[in-house]
Amino acid sequence: MSMVNRVLHRLPETSDDLLPDMAVWPDNLPEDWYYLTVQEATNTHAYIQKGDLYETWTQRLDDPDWSQYQ
């Protein structure tokens, strides 16, 4: 997840760049080094670019219908 997020320039800089209604995971805690990476990869959202690398989420979006790709 880290490599893909960085290549795509899709990474929140801090927890303040996330949304309060996002999906959360009991084994992904805000103090974990990978927290922002996992949140980025597991929440469908709209965002605005924040500099060259980071982003700020603006809206949570419905998850895609992944079954269409099976």
N, CA, C and O of each residue as an XYZ file, in Angstrom:
280
protein
N       0.816     -1.182      0.000
C       0.000      0.000      0.000
C       0.862      1.249      0.000
O       0.572      2.211     -0.712
N       1.903      1.236      0.783
C       2.769      2.424      0.852
C       3.354      2.782     -0.504
O       3.340      3.945     -0.909
N       3.864      1.785     -1.199
C       4.491      2.058     -2.499
C       3.471      2.586     -3.503
O       3.740      3.566     -4.198
N       2.314      1.954     -3.585
C       1.292      2.385     -4.541
C       0.810      3.798     -4.208
O       0.698      4.642     -5.097
N       0.527      4.057     -2.936
C       0.077      5.394     -2.540
C       1.109      6.457     -2.909
O       0.750      7.527     -3.399
N       2.374      6.171     -2.678
C       3.420      7.153     -2.980
C       3.586      7.366     -4.477
O       3.750      8.501     -4.924
N       3.545      6.295     -5.256
C       3.671      6.424     -6.708
C       2.524      7.258     -7.266
O       2.729      8.066     -8.173
N       1.324      7.069     -6.733
C       0.144      7.787     -7.212
C      -0.037      9.145     -6.553
O      -0.989      9.862     -6.860
N       0.868      9.506     -5.649
C       0.762     10.769     -4.898
C      -0.577     10.853     -4.174
O      -1.256     11.879     -4.200
N      -0.934      9.756     -3.535
C      -2.196      9.656     -2.801
C      -1.885      9.333     -1.347
O      -1.816      8.166     -0.961
N      -1.699     10.369     -0.549
C      -1.366     10.151      0.843
C      -1.787     11.347      1.678
O      -1.362     12.470      1.408
N      -2.624     11.120      2.697
C      -2.913     12.202      3.624
C      -1.642     12.509      4.426
O      -0.868     11.605      4.742
N      -1.439     13.768      4.748
C      -0.238     14.142      5.499
C      -0.403     13.864      6.987
O       0.527     13.403      7.649
N      -1.605     14.151      7.512
C      -1.904     13.922      8.926
C      -3.339     13.414      9.052
O      -4.085     13.389      8.073
N      -3.711     13.015     10.246
C      -5.088     12.558     10.496
C      -6.104     13.664     10.235
O      -7.270     13.372      9.970
N      -5.690     14.916     10.304
C      -6.595     16.037     10.020
C      -7.048     16.062      8.564
O      -8.043     16.712      8.243
N      -6.337     15.367      7.679
C      -6.703     15.317      6.267
C      -7.758     14.262      5.966
O      -8.222     14.166      4.830
N      -8.145     13.474      6.956
C      -9.137     12.414      6.792
C     -10.532     12.928      7.125
O     -10.696     14.073      7.547
N     -11.532     12.077      6.934
C     -12.923     12.418      7.253
C     -13.393     11.643      8.476
O     -12.967     10.507      8.683
N     -14.260     12.231      9.283
C     -14.714     11.539     10.490
C     -15.591     10.317     10.217
O     -15.673      9.432     11.068
N     -16.247     10.240      9.060
C     -17.156      9.124      8.782
C     -16.489      8.009      7.971
O     -17.182      7.192      7.364
N     -15.176      7.968      7.955
C     -14.460      6.944      7.194
C     -14.563      5.576      7.861
O     -14.855      5.468      9.052
N     -14.317      4.540      7.071
C     -14.235      3.190      7.631
C     -12.954      3.104      8.453
O     -11.908      3.610      8.047
N     -13.047      2.464      9.599
C     -11.877      2.273     10.458
C     -11.720      0.793     10.766
O     -12.667      0.017     10.639
N     -10.526      0.411     11.169
C     -10.193     -0.985     11.390
C      -9.603     -1.145     12.782
O      -8.744     -0.356     13.178
N     -10.049     -2.162     13.543
C      -9.594     -2.305     14.931
C      -8.092     -2.572     15.056
O      -7.511     -2.310     16.109
N      -7.464     -3.080     14.017
C      -6.026     -3.347     14.081
C      -5.200     -2.269     13.379
O      -4.016     -2.472     13.114
N      -5.809     -1.138     13.080
C      -5.118      0.000     12.467
C      -5.373      1.227     13.342
O      -6.377      1.920     13.179
N      -4.470      1.479     14.253
C      -4.638      2.543     15.236
C      -3.918      3.816     14.795
O      -2.885      3.743     14.129
N      -4.455      4.982     15.159
C      -3.844      6.251     14.734
C      -2.362      6.386     15.078
O      -1.641      7.112     14.393
N      -1.902      5.722     16.095
C      -0.479      5.825     16.455
C       0.410      4.857     15.664
O       1.634      4.924     15.776
N      -0.178      3.966     14.873
C       0.599      3.023     14.068
C       1.253      3.743     12.892
O       0.652      4.646     12.311
N       2.464      3.358     12.541
C       3.194      4.023     11.448
C       2.462      3.896     10.117
O       2.618      4.747      9.242
N       1.668      2.846      9.958
C       0.991      2.570      8.691
C      -0.452      3.079      8.659
O      -1.155      2.863      7.672
N      -0.900      3.743      9.708
C      -2.304      4.163      9.840
C      -2.801      4.937      8.614
O      -3.799      4.547      8.008
N      -2.130      6.011      8.247
C      -2.586      6.845      7.133
C      -2.582      6.078      5.813
O      -3.465      6.267      4.977
N      -1.600      5.226      5.633
C      -1.501      4.427      4.408
C      -2.693      3.486      4.269
O      -3.282      3.383      3.193
N      -3.046      2.808      5.337
C      -4.170      1.871      5.306
C      -5.487      2.626      5.108
O      -6.337      2.197      4.328
N      -5.653      3.737      5.803
C      -6.883      4.510      5.643
C      -7.026      4.982      4.196
O      -8.120      4.928      3.634
N      -5.952      5.436      3.599
C      -5.982      5.884      2.210
C      -6.402      4.752      1.281
O      -7.217      4.952      0.381
N      -5.856      3.586      1.495
C      -6.091      2.469      0.591
C      -7.448      1.792      0.785
O      -7.889      1.052     -0.094
N      -8.106      2.023      1.896
C      -9.338      1.277      2.187
C     -10.585      2.138      2.288
O     -11.640      1.646      2.688
N     -10.488      3.399      1.937
C     -11.644      4.291      1.952
C     -11.775      4.977      0.601
O     -10.842      5.632      0.137
N     -12.930      4.828     -0.027
C     -13.191      5.496     -1.290
C     -13.588      6.932     -0.978
O     -14.509      7.174     -0.198
N     -12.881      7.895     -1.597
C     -13.103      9.287     -1.228
C     -12.708     10.230     -2.350
O     -11.915      9.891     -3.229
N     -13.285     11.425     -2.296
C     -12.839     12.526     -3.147
C     -11.801     13.301     -2.342
O     -11.779     13.235     -1.113
N     -10.953     14.028     -3.038
C      -9.883     14.734     -2.343
C      -9.437     15.949     -3.150
O      -9.752     16.080     -4.333
N      -8.706     16.823     -2.492
C      -7.999     17.891     -3.180
C      -6.520     17.685     -2.921
O      -6.119     17.252     -1.841
N      -5.715     17.999     -3.924
C      -4.272     17.843     -3.795
C      -3.738     18.891     -2.827
O      -4.179     20.040     -2.825
N      -2.789     18.476     -2.011
C      -2.179     19.337     -1.000
C      -0.676     19.292     -1.245
O       0.021     18.454     -0.674
N      -0.184     20.165     -2.069
C       1.226     20.115     -2.442
C       1.463     19.053     -3.499
O       0.541     18.667     -4.219
N       2.694     18.583     -3.593
C       3.048     17.610     -4.623
C       2.706     16.172     -4.253
O       2.459     15.350     -5.135
N       2.689     15.861     -2.974
C       2.534     14.471     -2.555
C       1.243     14.216     -1.787
O       0.637     13.156     -1.946
N       0.818     15.142     -0.976
C      -0.261     14.884     -0.024
C      -1.622     15.305     -0.549
O      -1.736     16.003     -1.557
N      -2.656     14.862      0.165
C      -4.032     15.199     -0.185
C      -4.866     15.408      1.070
O      -4.520     14.940      2.155
N      -5.960     16.114      0.897
C      -6.959     16.303      1.948
C      -8.278     15.756      1.428
O      -8.730     16.128      0.345
N      -8.888     14.875      2.198
C     -10.152     14.285      1.773
C     -11.264     15.322      1.861
O     -11.304     16.126      2.793
N     -12.169     15.296      0.880
C     -13.280     16.247      0.865
C     -14.642     15.580      1.010
O     -15.597     16.211      1.462
N     -14.736     14.308      0.627
C     -16.028     13.619      0.672
C     -15.812     12.117      0.612
O     -14.971     11.625     -0.141
N     -16.577     11.404      1.409
C     -16.561      9.946      1.313
C     -17.489      9.527      0.187
O     -18.594     10.054      0.062
N     -17.046      8.582     -0.635
C     -17.823      8.113     -1.768
C     -18.253      6.670     -1.546
O     -17.659      5.951     -0.743
N     -19.294      6.252     -2.268
C     -19.726      4.858     -2.197
C     -18.631      3.955     -2.746
O     -17.943      4.303     -3.706
N     -18.483      2.802     -2.128
C     -17.505      1.837     -2.615
C     -17.944      1.312     -3.979
O     -19.138      1.119     -4.204
N     -17.013      1.079     -4.883
C     -17.366      0.523     -6.201
C     -17.909     -0.893     -6.067
O     -17.693     -1.560     -5.054
N     -18.606     -1.339     -7.085
C     -19.066     -2.725     -7.150
C     -17.926     -3.568     -7.691
O     -17.802     -3.752     -8.902
N     -17.094     -4.081     -6.792
C     -15.904     -4.820     -7.190
C     -16.242     -6.149     -7.876
O     -15.394     -6.709     -8.571
N     -17.472     -6.666     -7.693
C     -17.830     -7.949     -8.296
C     -17.826     -7.882     -9.826
O     -17.674     -8.911    -10.485
N     -17.986     -6.709    -10.386
C     -17.983     -6.586    -11.846
C     -16.615     -6.893    -12.444
O     -16.506     -7.100    -13.652
N     -15.572     -6.927    -11.623
C     -14.234     -7.202    -12.119
C     -13.806     -8.642    -11.930
O     -12.672     -8.998    -12.251
N     -14.698     -9.478    -11.414
C     -14.362    -10.887    -11.184
C     -14.455    -11.683    -12.448
O     -14.205    -12.888    -12.438
